[in-house]
């Protein structure tokens, strides 16, 4: 059965978008390898991290440009691109050598805080992000296996494993956020109970 083709205009736009993403990755790769001159002081991470991000964008762009031609090649390129562009930098920040310092912000309604996190907090944040990306890659690998080998039982296992990891991490983040926000929410509830207006309004009695 032949899959329906997209309109030529949409296909052309997708190819152009993929080439643009791949070109951006090539620029990053050129900066990492020194083919494009850049001031050394502008690099705040090792060059190989920039190169991994660039290679990832090249693979993702390739997948976008060739999606209509080869589903298997597209899925493989997207998975490899995600691993390089998103997982590798997060893993380096979380577990690499050196001092870490990250900007942080926390907001609940109109109340918020801004500051800098360092050391363990910064590494933990990027470590959780790396695990989320890993879950996406595992689930994507399951989808790739299902496309390439429909009868393979590993497809469902990988998809369930990746989805379970994502759900576990997001559930943990939500639980921590609720614990942090609970004193403020409780104080707001007490304030409304003590000083809030009655439900029917507070108008003056008529004559």
N, C-alpha and C positions, 0 to 999 in steps of 0.2 A: 504494500500500500504506500503510495507516494504522499508524503506530508505536504499540507498546503503551504505554498510559498507566501512570504510577506510581500506587500507592495514594493515595487522597485525603489520608490522614494525612501521608505522606511529602511530598506536594506542598505541603501547608499548612506543614509545618516548613521546607521549603526557601524558600518565599515569606517566612516570618517571618525566617529567617536573612538573606535578601537585604535585606529592609527594615532589619534591624538594622545590617548593614554600611553601607548607604546612609545611615542616620541618623548613624552615626559620622562618615562623610565630610562630611555637612552641618554637623556640629558643628565639624570642623576648618576647613571653608570659612568658617563664621561667625567663628571666631577670626582667620582670615587677613584677612578683610575688615573686621573691627572691629565687626560686628553683635553679636558676643558680646564684652563687655568683658573685657580681660585685661591684666595688668601687662606693660609693654613689656620689662622685664628678664627675663621668663620665656621670651622668644623668643631662641633661640640660632642661628637660621637666618633668612634673609629671609622675609617673610610670603608671598611668592609660592610658595616651596617648600612651606610648609604648605598653601597653597591647592591646589597641584598634587596633593599627597598626598590631600587631601580629595576633590577631583574624581575621582581615581582610585578611591577607595573607593566613591564614589557610582556610578560606572560598573560596578564589579565587583558591587556589591550589586544593581544593576539587572539584570545578567546572571544572577545567581543566582535572582532572583525571577521572571524571564521565560523561563527556559531551556526550559520545556515548550511555550512558545507560539511562539517564533521562534528557530530555531537560528542563523540568520545574524546576527540582531541581537545574540544572546547572545555569539557569538564576537567580533564587532566591539567590543562593549562591554568584554569581558574583555581584549582586546588593548590597547585605549585605556586602560583602567584600570591594567593592569600598567605601561604606558609612563609614565603620570603618577605613579602611587603609588610605584613602585620605581626606575624608570630615571632620572627627572628629579632626585630628591634625590641619588642616587649620583653622577650626572654633576656636580652642583653641588659636592659635597664633593670630588670628584676634580680638577675643573678650575676651580672658582670662585675668586674672590679671597679673600685673608685667610689667617690662620695656622690650621693644622689640628693637632689633638691628639686622639689616639684611645687608648682603653684596649686593651691587647693581652695575650694569654695564650697560652702554648705548653706542651703537656703530652704526655709520652711515658710511659705507664704511671704509676708512682708519682712520677716526676720532672716538675716543671712550673715555669714562670716566669710572673710577672705583672708588668706595667709599663705604661708609656705610650709610644706611638709618635707621632712628630710629623713634620711636613713631608712629605718624599717618601714615607716608608713608609706614612703614613696615606692619602695620595692614591693610592698604588699599590694598596693594598688595596681601596679603594672603586672605583677604576677597573676592577680585575678583576671586582668584583661587578657593576658596570654592564655590562661586556661579557657576563657570564653571563646577566643579565636580557635583554640585547639578543638573545642567541642564543635564549632562550626565546620572545621576541616574534617573531623571524623564523620559528622553527619553528611557532609558533602561527598566524602569518599563512599559512603553507603549509597548515595544517589548515583554516583558514577558507576559503582559495581552493578546496581540495578539496571542502569542503561546498557552497560556493556555485556553483562551476563545475567539476564533476567531470572534464571533459575538458581542462582547462587544464594545459599542461605545467609552468607555474610552481609548481604545488603541490608536486611532488616536489623541485624545485630549492630552494625555500625551506625545506622540511622538512630536506633533506640539508644545506643550508648552515647553518641554525641548529643542527642536531644536531652537525655537524662542529665548529663554533665552541665549543660546550659541551664536547665531548670533548677538543678541543685544550687548552682552558683547564684543565679538571679534570686532564688528564694532566700538564700543566706544574706545577700545584700539587702533585700527588702526587710528581712527580720532585723538586721542591725540598724537600718535606717529608722524603723519603727521604735526600737529601743532608745535610740538617740533622741528622737522627736517626742517621745511620750511625755517627758516632764513639761515641755512647752505646750503640748496639746492639752495636758491636764490643767496647767495654769490658765490657759485660754478658756477652757470649759468652766473653771471656777469663777473666772472674771465675769463671764456671761451670766452665770447663775446668780452672782452677787449684785451685778450692776446692769444686767440686761433689762430691756423694756418688756412689759407683758406682751403676750402674743396679740392681744387686741388693740395695741397702741396705747398712748398716754395722753389722749386729748382731754381738754377740760370739759366738765359736764355741761350740757346745754341747759338753757333756761326752761 
